[in-house]
């Protein structure tokens, strides 16, 4: 099949299913595995060049609604009658279902089942450790600084926080993504601050920007030097790679308790 992925998380799903050699084009932000950077790039995921995409004559386009604004890509695929599948995972379980759906669509269903099973087993192992913990710190995840966006309850980062032995600071808000303000973050008194700005180069995310905000120095997270810049690709893309991020987070929060937890084989 001639596959096109127009979202980084979808490109990762393709890779885990061993289908990278069937990709004929990707969005500009797809960067893993590194070999996909040699493929034709079709523009940022919110501004895909549909003429270039159509010229590549795909058998199947892997679209997504994981970021607001991607709806127009899907509308254009529909208008042009280009075969496509749409993913919109907000939970870890839904990511497993996306793996299985892609496996069926690309005729590698058995491999998809094996990967999905190992992925879910890894989650269960981490959850078992988390359930044994008496103390679970609160985590403030910052997706975007101005205006501030942070994940709410209906989001994989609430689950990632939980299986890593923490609590998402905004898990009480029944949304996938919450727009809030710094005063509300200060009021909630996070134990840890995790900066993972979507679409911003990792090296450009500077904690000094956050530390200049009012009352930042008074926060427990800052006083205890529990402010971290986290990799967007390990926490902000709905793909099985989130497990690597979850394990890294767990070993920050509870290094001894999660010492024996290892990466599943498909992530090695």
Backbone as CSV, one residue per row, in Angstrom:
resi,resn,N_x,N_y,N_z,CA_x,CA_y,CA_z,C_x,C_y,C_z
1,UNK,0.830,-1.201,0.000,0.000,0.000,0.000,0.866,1.253,0.000
2,UNK,0.325,2.314,-0.607,0.981,3.617,-0.567,0.309,4.430,0.553
3,UNK,1.048,4.610,1.632,0.504,5.270,2.820,1.036,6.697,2.927
4,UNK,0.199,7.588,3.401,0.616,8.938,3.749,0.130,9.230,5.169
5,UNK,1.021,9.740,6.006,0.658,10.149,7.355,0.757,11.668,7.450
6,UNK,-0.286,12.297,7.986,-0.254,13.758,8.104,-0.292,14.204,9.566
7,UNK,0.309,13.361,10.417,0.391,13.675,11.848,1.514,12.821,12.456
8,UNK,2.393,13.398,13.288,3.513,12.626,13.841,3.104,11.356,14.573
9,UNK,2.031,11.410,15.346,1.622,10.210,16.092,1.207,9.087,15.149
10,UNK,0.584,9.437,14.035,0.205,8.410,13.060,1.432,7.780,12.414
11,UNK,2.438,8.605,12.145,3.684,8.089,11.571,4.316,7.082,12.522
12,UNK,4.221,7.341,13.805,4.766,6.418,14.802,3.973,5.116,14.837
13,UNK,2.661,5.200,14.706,1.854,3.975,14.629,2.306,3.116,13.452
14,UNK,2.549,3.759,12.316,3.020,3.049,11.122,4.335,2.325,11.420
15,UNK,5.236,3.028,12.098,6.554,2.453,12.391,6.441,1.234,13.304
16,UNK,5.605,1.309,14.334,5.473,0.184,15.255,4.885,-1.050,14.578
17,UNK,4.138,-0.823,13.510,3.565,-1.952,12.777,4.478,-2.430,11.654
18,UNK,5.669,-1.863,11.566,6.639,-2.302,10.564,6.283,-1.908,9.147
19,UNK,5.593,-0.777,8.995,5.098,-0.375,7.673,5.769,0.878,7.128
20,UNK,6.873,1.277,7.726,7.515,2.523,7.319,7.876,2.525,5.835
21,UNK,8.239,1.355,5.311,8.634,1.293,3.899,7.454,1.520,2.953
22,UNK,6.241,1.540,3.479,5.067,1.808,2.651,4.660,3.283,2.663
23,UNK,5.320,4.084,3.494,5.040,5.516,3.523,5.611,6.192,2.284
24,UNK,4.810,7.046,1.662,5.282,7.791,0.493,5.272,9.297,0.749
25,UNK,4.783,9.722,1.920,4.771,11.130,2.263,4.322,11.321,3.699
26,UNK,4.784,12.418,4.321,4.443,12.710,5.708,4.289,14.221,5.887
27,UNK,3.747,14.615,7.028,3.700,16.028,7.389,5.103,16.503,7.802
28,UNK,5.286,17.800,7.914,6.603,18.368,8.224,7.100,18.004,9.623
29,UNK,6.168,17.748,10.548,6.564,17.533,11.941,6.889,16.071,12.265
30,UNK,6.552,15.155,11.394,6.914,13.751,11.631,8.427,13.622,11.621
31,UNK,8.977,13.097,12.708,10.434,13.044,12.847,10.946,11.726,13.399
32,UNK,10.028,10.746,13.582,10.460,9.438,14.088,9.673,8.351,13.366
33,UNK,10.391,7.301,12.921,11.855,7.162,12.917,12.513,8.176,11.979
34,UNK,13.801,8.391,12.166,14.493,9.454,11.438,14.413,9.290,9.920
35,UNK,14.232,8.058,9.450,14.191,7.809,8.006,13.033,8.536,7.316
36,UNK,11.970,8.880,8.064,10.818,9.515,7.427,11.134,10.943,6.982
37,UNK,12.218,11.516,7.500,12.578,12.878,7.090,13.068,12.903,5.641
38,UNK,13.360,11.738,5.076,13.783,11.669,3.673,12.600,11.601,2.706
39,UNK,11.401,11.455,3.252,10.197,11.354,2.412,9.695,12.747,2.028
40,UNK,8.878,12.830,0.983,8.251,14.113,0.656,7.476,14.646,1.859
41,UNK,7.719,15.916,2.187,7.026,16.549,3.306,5.927,17.445,2.751
42,UNK,4.745,17.303,3.332,3.542,17.896,2.753,3.040,19.127,3.499
43,UNK,3.873,19.679,4.371,3.489,20.869,5.118,3.213,20.562,6.573
44,UNK,3.048,21.596,7.404,2.691,21.396,8.816,1.369,20.655,8.944
45,UNK,1.194,19.950,10.044,0.008,19.100,10.171,-1.315,19.885,10.116
46,UNK,-1.274,21.183,10.407,-2.490,21.990,10.316,-2.662,22.634,8.941
47,UNK,-1.651,22.511,8.092,-1.711,23.157,6.765,-1.137,22.224,5.694
48,UNK,-1.706,21.064,5.568,-1.227,20.081,4.597,-1.525,20.559,3.169
49,UNK,-0.520,20.417,2.310,-0.708,20.759,0.898,-1.432,19.599,0.215
50,UNK,-2.716,19.759,0.018,-3.528,18.659,-0.493,-3.258,18.359,-1.971
51,UNK,-2.810,19.340,-2.715,-2.457,19.070,-4.112,-1.253,18.139,-4.188
52,UNK,-0.239,18.441,-3.374,0.951,17.586,-3.335,0.595,16.199,-2.818
53,UNK,-0.272,16.159,-1.813,-0.702,14.862,-1.260,-1.391,14.030,-2.341
54,UNK,-2.297,14.641,-3.064,-3.047,13.906,-4.087,-2.132,13.420,-5.206
55,UNK,-1.105,14.217,-5.533,-0.164,13.837,-6.593,0.592,12.556,-6.253
56,UNK,0.718,12.248,-4.946,1.437,11.046,-4.521,0.576,9.781,-4.653
57,UNK,-0.679,9.947,-5.022,-1.593,8.836,-5.300,-1.644,7.802,-4.154
58,UNK,-1.998,8.251,-2.965,-2.026,7.316,-1.831,-3.182,6.323,-1.911
59,UNK,-2.932,5.131,-1.407,-4.007,4.165,-1.209,-4.776,4.468,0.074
60,UNK,-4.050,5.081,1.050,-4.679,5.398,2.330,-3.917,6.544,2.992
61,UNK,-4.672,7.549,3.435,-4.096,8.669,4.187,-4.491,8.502,5.647
62,UNK,-3.526,8.640,6.536,-3.770,8.524,7.977,-3.916,9.925,8.536
63,UNK,-5.156,10.303,8.821,-5.466,11.634,9.327,-5.685,11.583,10.835
64,UNK,-5.881,12.761,11.434,-6.002,12.817,12.884,-6.793,14.041,13.314
65,UNK,-7.421,13.923,14.470,-8.078,15.060,15.117,-7.430,15.345,16.467
66,UNK,-6.175,14.906,16.647,-5.523,15.032,17.948,-5.187,16.467,18.309
67,UNK,-5.128,17.354,17.313,-4.846,18.769,17.548,-5.981,19.588,16.942
68,UNK,-6.548,20.544,17.700,-7.601,21.392,17.129,-7.123,22.077,15.850
69,UNK,-7.965,22.067,14.836,-7.605,22.696,13.570,-7.373,21.699,12.451
70,UNK,-7.251,20.400,12.811,-7.007,19.393,11.788,-8.271,18.997,11.025
71,UNK,-9.406,19.518,11.474,-10.666,19.177,10.818,-10.645,19.532,9.331
72,UNK,-9.997,20.634,8.999,-10.011,21.067,7.590,-9.276,20.082,6.678
73,UNK,-8.257,19.383,7.226,-7.588,18.343,6.434,-8.576,17.242,6.059
74,UNK,-9.357,16.829,7.045,-10.300,15.729,6.829,-11.404,16.153,5.865
75,UNK,-11.875,17.388,6.024,-12.900,17.895,5.112,-12.402,17.887,3.664
76,UNK,-11.127,18.248,3.479,-10.575,18.299,2.131,-10.355,16.899,1.572
77,UNK,-9.935,15.965,2.423,-9.796,14.570,1.981,-11.145,14.024,1.528
78,UNK,-12.187,14.363,2.269,-13.529,13.914,1.905,-13.971,14.543,0.579
79,UNK,-13.693,15.829,0.435,-14.118,16.534,-0.779,-13.468,15.945,-2.021
80,UNK,-12.214,15.517,-1.864,-11.466,14.981,-3.004,-11.627,13.468,-3.156
81,UNK,-12.398,12.863,-2.265,-12.619,11.404,-2.296,-11.309,10.622,-2.195
82,UNK,-10.414,11.088,-1.337,-9.148,10.399,-1.102,-9.346,9.420,0.058
83,UNK,-9.029,8.139,-0.128,-9.222,7.162,0.960,-8.440,7.574,2.210
84,UNK,-9.099,7.546,3.356,-8.421,7.968,4.581,-9.053,7.303,5.797
85,UNK,-8.291,7.329,6.874,-8.763,6.856,8.172,-8.415,7.946,9.180
86,UNK,-9.298,8.183,10.132,-9.120,9.283,11.088,-8.937,8.727,12.499
87,UNK,-7.864,9.129,13.146,-7.622,8.760,14.538,-7.876,9.968,15.438
88,UNK,-8.380,9.687,16.651,-8.661,10.773,17.588,-8.587,10.254,19.017
89,UNK,-7.468,9.626,19.358,-7.329,9.020,20.685,-7.148,10.080,21.765
90,UNK,-7.874,9.920,22.853,-7.669,10.755,24.040,-7.230,9.933,25.251
91,UNK,-7.242,8.614,25.108,-6.874,7.745,26.228,-5.866,6.701,25.780
92,UNK,-5.218,6.069,26.737,-4.245,5.030,26.426,-4.920,3.833,25.762
93,UNK,-6.117,3.503,26.196,-6.865,2.388,25.585,-7.201,2.707,24.137
94,UNK,-7.578,3.940,23.858,-7.923,4.320,22.488,-6.710,4.257,21.561
95,UNK,-5.526,4.479,22.096,-4.305,4.349,21.298,-4.117,2.894,20.874
96,UNK,-4.391,1.966,21.780,-4.323,0.536,21.435,-5.334,0.215,20.329
97,UNK,-6.523,0.813,20.422,-7.536,0.582,19.397,-7.098,1.153,18.049
98,UNK,-6.381,2.295,18.072,-5.860,2.868,16.824,-4.844,1.926,16.183
99,UNK,-4.002,1.322,16.994,-3.046,0.333,16.477,-3.769,-0.792,15.754
100,UNK,-4.810,-1.300,16.407,-5.558,-2.420,15.835,-6.285,-2.004,14.563
101,UNK,-6.850,-0.794,14.564,-7.563,-0.308,13.374,-6.613,-0.168,12.194
102,UNK,-5.417,0.381,12.455,-4.439,0.531,11.386,-3.951,-0.835,10.914
103,UNK,-3.770,-1.762,11.851,-3.353,-3.113,11.482,-4.343,-3.777,10.550
104,UNK,-5.636,-3.627,10.854,-6.672,-4.207,9.981,-6.663,-3.542,8.606
105,UNK,-6.533,-2.216,8.589,-6.577,-1.483,7.323,-5.402,-1.823,6.414
106,UNK,-4.262,-2.175,7.057,-3.038,-2.433,6.282,-2.673,-3.913,6.227
107,UNK,-3.597,-4.771,6.671,-3.430,-6.221,6.553,-2.254,-6.765,7.378
108,UNK,-2.016,-6.161,8.551,-1.005,-6.686,9.483,-1.655,-6.800,10.867
109,UNK,-2.838,-7.357,10.886,-3.624,-7.386,12.109,-2.956,-8.187,13.218
110,UNK,-2.305,-9.291,12.877,-1.674,-10.110,13.914,-0.544,-9.358,14.602
111,UNK,0.274,-8.667,13.816,1.346,-7.863,14.426,0.744,-6.768,15.309
112,UNK,-0.308,-6.147,14.847,-0.957,-5.097,15.631,-1.452,-5.652,16.969
113,UNK,-1.999,-6.856,16.948,-2.496,-7.459,18.190,-1.355,-7.704,19.172
114,UNK,-0.217,-8.160,18.674,0.941,-8.443,19.536,1.444,-7.154,20.178
115,UNK,1.593,-6.089,19.367,2.089,-4.819,19.887,1.092,-4.229,20.880
116,UNK,-0.186,-4.249,20.532,-1.213,-3.683,21.410,-1.249,-4.420,22.746
117,UNK,-1.096,-5.740,22.703,-1.124,-6.527,23.946,0.066,-6.187,24.836
118,UNK,1.243,-6.086,24.254,2.424,-5.746,25.054,2.317,-4.326,25.605
119,UNK,1.796,-3.437,24.810,1.578,-2.042,25.227,0.640,-1.990,26.435
120,UNK,-0.474,-2.700,26.369,-1.436,-2.702,27.469,-0.886,-3.406,28.709
121,UNK,-0.081,-4.431,28.505,0.546,-5.110,29.646,1.504,-4.173,30.384
122,UNK,2.214,-3.346,29.631,3.127,-2.375,30.249,2.362,-1.384,31.114
123,UNK,1.223,-0.956,30.622,0.376,-0.038,31.387,-0.086,-0.704,32.676
124,UNK,-0.508,-1.966,32.582,-0.977,-2.701,33.761,0.128,-2.862,34.805
125,UNK,1.352,-3.130,34.354,2.473,-3.275,35.292,2.722,-1.973,36.044
126,UNK,2.670,-0.868,35.318,2.886,0.419,35.962,1.740,0.761,36.916
127,UNK,0.527,0.432,36.501,-0.629,0.718,37.349,-0.554,-0.068,38.659
128,UNK,-0.053,-1.279,38.594,0.097,-2.089,39.806,1.033,-1.419,40.799
129,UNK,2.144,-0.898,40.302,3.081,-0.178,41.182,2.408,1.071,41.739
130,UNK,1.734,1.823,40.867,1.084,3.062,41.306,0.063,2.793,42.411
131,UNK,-0.676,1.686,42.284,-1.698,1.370,43.286,-1.101,1.040,44.652
132,UNK,0.180,0.722,44.681,0.834,0.380,45.954,1.405,1.605,46.675
133,UNK,1.373,2.751,46.014,1.982,3.954,46.574,1.030,4.661,47.530
134,UNK,1.576,5.135,48.643,0.770,5.852,49.623,0.672,7.343,49.288
135,UNK,1.749,7.889,48.718,1.808,9.327,48.467,2.001,9.587,46.977
136,UNK,1.118,10.413,46.407,1.177,10.698,44.974,1.187,12.222,44.764
137,UNK,2.276,12.755,44.247,2.384,14.203,44.059,1.503,14.706,42.919
138,UNK,1.154,15.990,42.996,0.381,16.611,41.925,1.330,17.164,40.861
139,UNK,0.918,17.036,39.591,1.741,17.439,38.452,1.005,18.481,37.617
140,UNK,1.641,19.618,37.421,1.100,20.609,36.494,1.816,20.466,35.168
141,UNK,1.055,20.073,34.139,1.583,19.941,32.787,1.260,21.212,32.001
142,UNK,2.274,21.822,31.441,2.025,23.011,30.620,2.268,22.690,29.156
143,UNK,1.179,22.693,28.389,1.246,22.432,26.955,1.563,23.689,26.157
144,UNK,1.051,24.800,26.649,1.244,26.068,25.938,1.236,27.198,26.962
145,UNK,2.152,28.198,26.815,2.331,29.196,27.857,1.444,30.429,27.790
146,UNK,0.972,30.809,26.585,0.242,32.067,26.492,-0.735,32.037,25.312
147,UNK,-2.035,31.809,25.592,-2.631,31.532,26.895,-2.256,30.139,27.371
148,UNK,-2.350,29.937,28.652,-1.941,28.655,29.227,-2.948,27.563,28.880
149,UNK,-2.421,26.463,28.352,-3.216,25.256,28.126,-2.575,24.094,28.876
150,UNK,-3.411,23.275,29.470,-2.957,22.127,30.246,-3.953,20.987,30.041
151,UNK,-3.524,19.742,30.120,-4.468,18.635,29.921,-5.473,18.511,31.058
152,UNK,-6.712,18.178,30.697,-7.746,17.923,31.686,-7.971,16.430,31.877
153,UNK,-9.120,16.087,32.414,-9.403,14.694,32.773,-9.435,13.775,31.565
154,UNK,-10.027,14.257,30.445,-10.232,13.381,29.283,-8.991,13.433,28.402
155,UNK,-7.879,12.986,28.935,-6.611,13.098,28.220,-5.645,12.036,28.715
156,UNK,-4.817,11.559,27.791,-3.874,10.503,28.159,-2.886,10.946,29.233
157,UNK,-2.614,12.252,29.362,-1.644,12.682,30.371,-2.192,12.543,31.789
158,UNK,-3.496,12.513,31.948,-4.061,12.189,33.257,-3.750,10.734,33.594
159,UNK,-3.886,9.858,32.609,-3.566,8.445,32.818,-2.060,8.236,32.986
160,UNK,-1.261,8.912,32.176,0.195,8.810,32.295,0.629,9.229,33.692
161,UNK,0.061,10.340,34.173,0.390,10.808,35.526,0.045,9.743,36.555
162,UNK,-1.125,9.135,36.400,-1.598,8.158,37.381,-0.735,6.905,37.413
163,UNK,-0.424,6.325,36.242,0.353,5.076,36.249,1.809,5.332,36.643
164,UNK,2.236,6.606,36.593,3.587,6.962,37.039,3.612,7.349,38.515
165,UNK,2.464,7.236,39.169,2.419,7.519,40.606,2.172,8.970,40.947
166,UNK,1.520,9.699,40.042,1.213,11.096,40.302,-0.251,11.397,40.036
167,UNK,-0.587,12.684,40.146,-1.957,13.139,39.924,-1.910,14.385,39.051
168,UNK,-2.607,14.361,37.936,-2.697,15.542,37.082,-3.422,16.651,37.849
169,UNK,-2.798,17.814,37.933,-3.321,18.931,38.725,-4.708,19.375,38.279
170,UNK,-5.025,19.173,36.994,-6.310,19.614,36.458,-7.203,18.440,36.055
171,UNK,-7.050,17.308,36.725,-7.851,16.148,36.356,-9.322,16.303,36.759
172,UNK,-9.638,17.337,37.506,-11.030,17.569,37.886,-11.836,18.266,36.795
173,UNK,-11.148,18.729,35.733,-11.827,19.444,34.656,-12.161,18.460,33.536
174,UNK,-13.443,18.343,33.214,-13.922,17.332,32.253,-13.681,17.761,30.805
175,UNK,-12.428,17.993,30.472,-12.033,18.373,29.123,-10.744,17.657,28.759
176,UNK,-10.457,17.571,27.459,-9.174,17.021,27.023,-8.062,18.053,27.201
177,UNK,-8.371,19.318,26.883,-7.398,20.396,26.982,-8.066,21.583,27.662
178,UNK,-7.412,22.122,28.675,-8.004,23.165,29.513,-7.261,24.476,29.316
179,UNK,-7.991,25.526,28.988,-7.384,26.862,28.978,-7.571,27.466,30.361
180,UNK,-6.454,27.871,30.975,-6.518,28.419,32.322,-5.582,29.619,32.405
181,UNK,-5.239,30.049,33.618,-4.292,31.152,33.771,-3.330,30.820,34.906
182,UNK,-2.266,31.594,34.973,-1.200,31.305,35.935,-1.690,31.431,37.378
183,UNK,-2.602,32.378,37.627,-3.118,32.551,38.988,-3.795,31.272,39.473
184,UNK,-4.500,30.590,38.585,-5.162,29.340,38.960,-4.144,28.238,39.233
185,UNK,-3.070,28.202,38.449,-2.016,27.213,38.683,-1.392,27.436,40.060
186,UNK,-1.071,28.686,40.377,-0.476,29.016,41.686,-1.423,28.613,42.813
187,UNK,-2.698,28.888,42.631,-3.704,28.558,43.639,-3.745,27.065,43.931
188,UNK,-3.509,26.245,42.902,-3.592,24.790,43.065,-2.318,24.173,43.651
189,UNK,-1.231,24.919,43.724,0.002,24.517,44.410,0.567,23.169,43.929
190,UNK,1.020,23.078,42.707,1.552,21.794,42.203,2.831,21.375,42.917
191,UNK,3.003,20.074,43.078,4.244,19.530,43.634,5.346,19.481,42.579
192,UNK,4.946,19.259,41.331,5.883,19.211,40.206,5.316,20.058,39.069
193,UNK,6.222,20.632,38.281,5.841,21.353,37.069,6.536,20.684,35.896
194,UNK,5.746,20.306,34.884,6.266,19.634,33.702,5.961,20.491,32.473
195,UNK,6.982,21.058,31.875,6.814,21.904,30.696,7.024,21.071,29.438
196,UNK,5.977,20.977,28.612,6.070,20.233,27.346,5.279,21.019,26.308
197,UNK,5.896,22.055,25.785,5.202,22.945,24.852,5.099,22.290,23.473
198,UNK,3.888,22.108,23.016,3.646,21.435,21.741,4.110,22.313,20.574
199,UNK,4.902,21.708,19.698,5.346,22.421,18.504,6.525,23.349,18.711
200,UNK,7.080,23.371,19.921,8.251,24.211,20.210,9.465,23.298,20.376
201,UNK,10.568,23.659,19.741,11.780,22.849,19.837,12.183,22.678,21.302
202,UNK,12.567,21.469,21.655,12.879,21.120,23.039,13.874,22.103,23.667
203,UNK,14.914,22.451,22.903,15.965,23.315,23.449,15.508,24.758,23.647
204,UNK,14.375,25.114,23.068,13.874,26.487,23.208,12.948,26.658,24.409
205,UNK,12.592,25.570,25.060,11.713,25.654,26.237,12.583,25.944,27.463
206,UNK,12.539,27.172,27.928,13.405,27.601,29.018,12.605,27.805,30.311
207,UNK,12.952,27.091,31.385,12.249,27.283,32.658,12.297,28.719,33.163
208,UNK,13.306,29.476,32.762,13.402,30.867,33.224,12.169,31.662,32.814
209,UNK,11.557,31.313,31.694,10.334,32.004,31.271,9.218,31.823,32.289
210,UNK,9.094,30.614,32.793,8.059,30.329,33.783,8.401,30.951,35.132
211,UNK,9.660,30.944,35.487,10.080,31.439,36.802,9.892,32.942,36.962
212,UNK,9.716,33.649,35.861,9.485,35.096,35.917,8.033,35.442,36.249
213,UNK,7.161,34.457,36.242,5.747,34.724,36.483,5.487,35.053,37.961
214,UNK,4.412,35.818,38.247,4.112,36.196,39.633,3.981,34.996,40.558
215,UNK,4.641,35.082,41.693,4.568,34.083,42.767,5.155,32.717,42.400
216,UNK,5.832,32.633,41.269,6.418,31.348,40.887,7.412,30.856,41.939
217,UNK,8.207,31.756,42.464,9.246,31.364,43.434,8.655,30.837,44.738
218,UNK,7.352,31.089,44.957,6.714,30.643,46.200,6.177,29.213,46.097
219,UNK,6.136,28.680,44.885,5.569,27.350,44.699,6.480,26.264,45.253
220,UNK,5.868,25.245,45.821,6.615,24.098,46.342,7.464,23.453,45.249
221,UNK,6.897,23.330,44.053,7.616,22.709,42.932,8.906,23.457,42.624
222,UNK,8.859,24.776,42.720,10.039,25.587,42.421,11.025,25.540,43.584
223,UNK,10.533,25.656,44.785,11.407,25.608,45.955,12.183,24.288,46.034
224,UNK,11.530,23.208,45.652,12.149,21.886,45.723,12.885,21.520,44.425
225,UNK,12.959,22.467,43.495,13.607,22.256,42.189,12.992,21.070,41.457
226,UNK,11.660,21.028,41.495,10.910,19.966,40.830,10.177,20.529,39.613
227,UNK,10.950,21.213,38.781,10.463,21.780,37.523,11.266,21.145,36.404
228,UNK,10.577,20.532,35.459,11.247,19.777,34.404,10.745,20.191,33.026
229,UNK,11.659,20.217,32.074,11.291,20.334,30.669,11.203,18.920,30.117
230,UNK,10.019,18.548,29.617,9.766,17.185,29.173,9.641,17.151,27.650
231,UNK,10.040,16.050,27.064,10.043,15.909,25.608,8.621,15.841,25.061
232,UNK,8.304,16.762,24.200,6.977,16.783,23.582,6.662,15.453,22.912
233,UNK,7.666,14.841,22.289,7.415,13.600,21.541,7.159,12.404,22.447
234,UNK,7.430,12.516,23.741,7.155,11.418,24.663,5.865,11.616,25.462
235,UNK,5.278,12.809,25.376,4.119,13.097,26.221,2.917,13.705,25.482
236,UNK,3.136,14.255,24.304,2.067,15.024,23.655,1.564,14.420,22.357
237,UNK,2.003,13.206,22.032,1.553,12.538,20.818,0.854,11.238,21.190
238,UNK,-0.373,11.037,20.725,-1.093,9.808,21.070,-0.600,8.585,20.300
239,UNK,0.541,8.077,20.734,1.092,6.852,20.155,1.662,5.999,21.292
240,UNK,1.998,4.737,21.027,2.550,3.880,22.083,3.835,4.416,22.702
241,UNK,4.457,5.381,22.057,5.673,5.986,22.605,5.415,6.654,23.955
242,UNK,4.157,6.929,24.252,3.816,7.511,25.556,4.291,6.630,26.706
243,UNK,4.396,5.326,26.481,4.853,4.430,27.547,6.292,4.751,27.935
244,UNK,7.113,5.076,26.952,8.489,5.494,27.256,8.470,6.743,28.130
245,UNK,7.588,7.691,27.797,7.457,8.896,28.610,6.964,8.579,30.008
246,UNK,5.997,7.674,30.108,5.436,7.312,31.410,6.501,6.705,32.316
247,UNK,7.330,5.833,31.762,8.384,5.199,32.560,9.417,6.234,33.005
248,UNK,9.765,7.144,32.110,10.703,8.209,32.481,10.125,9.053,33.611
249,UNK,8.857,9.413,33.499,8.200,10.209,34.538,8.170,9.456,35.867
250,UNK,7.814,8.181,35.808,7.729,7.373,37.031,9.063,7.326,37.759
251,UNK,10.151,7.269,37.009,11.470,7.173,37.642,11.972,8.528,38.144
252,UNK,11.301,9.607,37.726,11.545,10.917,38.337,10.800,11.011,39.666
253,UNK,9.543,10.580,39.655,8.687,10.719,40.832,8.989,9.694,41.920
254,UNK,9.211,8.438,41.512,9.385,7.330,42.460,10.479,6.388,41.950
255,UNK,11.725,6.820,41.950,12.788,6.025,41.322,12.952,4.622,41.898
256,UNK,12.809,4.458,43.187,13.002,3.132,43.787,11.847,2.195,43.454
257,UNK,10.633,2.702,43.574,9.460,1.852,43.378,9.333,1.362,41.927
258,UNK,9.807,2.168,40.984,9.685,1.798,39.566,11.005,1.291,38.983
259,UNK,11.936,0.976,39.841,13.267,0.571,39.382,13.228,-0.631,38.448
260,UNK,12.326,-1.564,38.698,12.282,-2.810,37.923,11.446,-2.694,36.644
261,UNK,10.771,-1.566,36.451,9.950,-1.395,35.248,10.832,-1.070,34.063
262,UNK,10.701,-1.856,33.010,11.533,-1.655,31.822,10.673,-1.362,30.601
263,UNK,11.313,-0.818,29.577,10.613,-0.556,28.333,10.114,-1.850,27.715
264,UNK,8.920,-1.860,27.154,8.468,-3.054,26.427,9.364,-3.267,25.190
265,UNK,9.452,-4.491,24.750,10.409,-4.841,23.703,10.180,-4.065,22.405
266,UNK,8.933,-3.720,22.089,8.676,-3.043,20.822,9.185,-1.591,20.827
267,UNK,9.526,-1.065,22.010,10.065,0.285,22.101,11.596,0.311,22.117
268,UNK,12.216,-0.837,22.192,13.684,-0.900,22.257,14.316,-0.673,20.893
